[in-house]
Amino acid sequence: MFDWTSTAEWKRLWRYYQVGVVNTLFGYAIFAALIRLGVNVFAAQIVSHISGVVFNYFTYSRFAFSGYNSRLVNFALAYAFNYAVSFVVLFVVRNFIESLYLCGLIATIIASLVNYFVLKGSVFRRKVTNEQGDG
């Protein structure tokens, strides 16, 4: 799962969050540009979300999880799961915290941590080489 003593693991987690910032800016830029062009807010949201998932796949696979095998379909399914986690956390914390901004922040943090483990465990798989027993 997560090797707490591994420097490489902590570096990968750090790269994951660095890429996450870029991914967030990309998705929001698409959304804002579409709104500026007069596109319906819900259409802008879905287009930016889908564009963001594709962009995220390439940035995560090349930077945070370079050297791993992956599939875009699995990545999209992981993001659907991530959306559900975020929704559930938001729904739950909304019952205890009045600030919608704080609720959103908590949901984002929890969902992003869950997403890291989902991506690492079921989307980005270590490439098997001869040295690793592929003999």
Sequence and secondary structure as in RCSB ss.txt:
>XXXX:A:sequence
MFDWTSTAEWKRLWRYYQVGVVNTLFGYAIFAALIRLGVNVFAAQIVSHISGVVFNYFTYSRFAFSGYNSRLVNF
ALAYAFNYAVSFVVLFVVRNFIESLYLCGLIATIIASLVNYFVLKGSVFRRKVTNEQGDG
>XXXX:A:secstr
   TT HHHHHHHHHHHHHHHHHHHHHHHHHHHHHHTT  HHHHHHHHHHHHHHHHHHHIIIIITTTEE  HHHH
HHHHHHHHHHHHHHHHHHTTT   HHHHHHHHHHHHHHHHHHHIIIIISEE   GGGTT 
